[in-house]
Every structure is written in structure tokens, then in C-alpha cells.
Amino acid sequence: MLSNNLFKKKSVWIYCLLSVLCVLVIFSIVKVIIVGPNEFINECLELFGGDTKQNWVFLVAGSKGWDNYRHQADVSHAYQTLLNNGIPVDRIIVMMTDDVAFDPKNPYRGELFNHPNGSDVYQGVQVDYKGEEVRSEHFLNILNGNKAAMINLGSGRVIESKHRDNIFVYFVGHGTTGILAFPENYLYADELNNALQSMYSNRKFSSMLLYIDSCRAGSLFDGILSEYNSIFAVTAAGPRESSWSTYCNEGDGKPDVCLGDEFSCTWIEDQANLGKLYPLQVNELVEKRTVLNHFNYIRNTVKLSNVMPYGDFSIGQNKLSSYIGKSPEVFSKYSHYNNNALSFNTRNDTLKSSVKFSKNTYKPYQIKEQYNGKNNTMKQRTLYNSIMRKMMYKVFNTILQNVIKQLPGFVEHIDELKELPSNLPLNVFPCYRQTLDYITTNCFSLPKVKLKIIIFLKPII
């Protein structure tokens, strides 16, 4: 009798334990579906006393000069947005030449604008690396957390992430096939891929999100970036197409500069749209929004290029706020504009703003007379640069085609290689880099010449 009672009690305890386990399993499954597997693991680790998860942000404008105004305006606006989103200032690293806000051509000294009806986005931006420090090797050292290599350079700050941290990298500037351009040199796709793979192997992050805004940005990742390394890249354009600038002005006493880039302004301004369209539900939307939600919005909104995704698509299920923070008041301080202010100029396929610069809503851009001469109009410069752009594309493509034709896999199909393949084999880059380096060393600097002849193009070459 006694043994029967004990058996019954044990059965009750076992039943209760199994019930609790079933509830926990169901709860865990639901939680994983809602927040994603990575976020669920992070919450569990924090619950049981694991390291605090941190966000790291790296913002880069890879160009210099007044004609590339838009790139530094994009980065400055992104800085303000992420800061307002709750990303700590000591977790944001900024690299840009910082030569535009105080350029003599700037009618508003010390200010930058990223929208015709916007506010100054430059005030308060802490630039860690500027001028000649904006180089590809410094970019890689900062990304990799190589603090020793950055001693006596800028702020000396690098990404000191740990295995549970998330990293967000945003680059805007010029590019061509397999290359991101810096003012003095290039970053090649294999160099970037090697850095990312090294970081993944050394467990320097939990996941990474990259936004790359340049022409042919897709060629950096197409067929190159692994689908299993917790890195997700979104590019403004595919491997063979240009990305485009926006909010461009000409004539009527306005300076011939573009204030922003279509891809960049889209992903930044998107958050303002949430607050305006759904003021009562914005907190809930921001809380639930995933990386893929944001990608889909950008892809559907950008009209002049194909926004492309690469890498580990499981990262797409993570919350967007895990990378760029969250705040329903993102644009309360830095943007006041009309969302219906865009129109398309079908003559040259350039996205322009139909909003007039008025004193009521925005400081009117009135360029000084010496910069508004007859021989310095936007139309003339654009026509000249369009011709030079095509010539430079032909030069780069010819060099790359000839390099590819020397690879064993292409020897039998030399005559069939009419254009570059959509994805580049990694073994093409050592020879490609050596060829361009030889030209730069013995003939002329390709990065400098390329940036000079493409200045103020509507497409971001």
C-alpha cells in the first residue's frame, strides 16, 4: 500500500515535470518564431548571466571633394539617425575626409544637408578618421579590430566586438567591378571577403549587416560571400549596374551638387515614414521589424537600380533594431520634409527633387557668383563626365577581361567572353590588383584620375 502511494506521488511529479517541460518547449518554439533563433539565444544567455550584447557601427564615406558632397551628407545623416536610435556614441566609428562642410564653395559653412527641406545633419558628428586617413587598409584594420595598426591615426578607435555582438557597416562612395574606391587607393572584393571570413572564424561577432552604396556593388559579393557565415550584405546596385544620386539641383543660383543618394536616403528616411504613417503603432512596428522587412522596403522604393541581397539569409530574420537601434523619434530633430517631393526626369533617368528651396522650409542654396559661371554649369560637366565615365569603364573592363581570359577555366572560351561574368572568381583578384597597382605606380594614379573624371556624375561610379 505504501509503495503504491509512493509510486502515485512519483507519477504526479513526473507528470508535472513533463508538463512544465512541454510548456517551456512550446514557449521556446513560439519565441524563436517571433524573435528569430539568434535573438532567442542571446536572450537566454543574458538571462543566465552571459556577456551583455553590444552593437557596433562603422560609417564610411569613401570619397573626397565638394563634388562628392552627397556621400558625406549621407554618412552624417546616418550618424544622427543611429545616435537617435540609441546606439552609444562610443560604438559608432566614422571615416570620411571631412572636407565638404568647410569647403569654400559651401554657402553654409560648417553645415551639410541631406534633403532639400531637411536640417543640418553635420552638427555634432564625431569623425574618427579624416583626410588622408581615409584609406582601404585603415578600413580593414578598423573592421578587424586591429588597434595596434591604428596607433597615432585619428582617434585610434577600432571595432572591439566580441562573439555575441552585432556589427553594422555602411559604406557610400564610388565603385566599379570588384572594387570599392577610396580617395588614394582601392579595396578589392577578395580583401574584403578575407577580412570578413577572418572575423567570422575568430568569432568577432554574432552577426553582421552591411549596406554598400556604390556602382556595381553587387560584384563585391555575388558568388563570393558565404551563405553560412552570419553576414548579410545589401547593395545599392547589382554587379553590372550603377547606383544613383538624388536631390540634385542646377541653375537658378543653386550649387551644382547632389544632396544625397537614392539608396542611402531611402534606408535612412524609411524610419521617418514609419512614424508618420503609423504614429500609434510605431513602437510595435519597430519592435517587430526584421532585416528582410527593411530590405524589401528599400528594394521596392529604389527605382533606378536593383537593390540586391547577398550572404547568410538567416540574418534576415533578425530584428533590424539589433543593428541600427530603435527609436520612434528618429527624425524628430533632423528631418522635416514632404514624402511626396520626388519626381523622375525621364530624359536622363535621374531622380530629382521637385521641391523648391525656400526660406520658409529650408535655407536657400544660393551659390556664390564666382562658382556659378557660364562655363561651370551642371549640364556641361555632366555631359563631359558621362563621356569620361564610359571611357574609364571600358578601360577597367578591358583590363579585367584580359585578366580573366588568362585563367584556366576561360582559356577555351576566350572568343566567347564578350562581357564580364556576373560573379568573379576569387583567383582573378591577385592579377587584377597587380595590374592596376602597376599602372598606378608607373603611369598615373588610377584612384585619383578616376575620381577626378567622374566628379559630379548622377550615377555614383
Buried (B, 14 or more C-beta within 10 A) or exposed (E): EEEEEEEEEEEEEEEEEEEEEEEEEEEEEEBBEEBBEBBBBBBEBEEEEEEEBBBBBBBBBBBBBBBBBBBBBBBBBBBBBBBBBEBEEEBBBBBBBBBBBEEEBBBBEEBBBBBBBBBBBBEEBEBBBBEEBBBBEBBBBBBBBBBEBBEEBBBBBBBEBBEBBBBBBBBBBBBBBBBBBBBBBBBBBBBBBBBBBEBBEEEBBBBBBBBBBBBBBBBBBBBBBBEEBBBBBBBBBBBBBBBBBBBBBBEEBBBBBBBBBBBBBBBBBBBBBBBEEBEEEBBEBBEBBBBBBBBBBBBEBBEBBBBBBBBBEBBBBBBBBBBBBBBBEBBEEBBBBEEEBBEEEEEEEBBBBEBBBEEEBBBBBBBEEEEBEEEEBBEEBBEEBBEBBEEBBEBBBEBBBBBBEEEEEBEEEEEEEEEBBEBBBBEBBEBBBEBBEEBBEEEEBBBBBBBEBBBBBBBBB
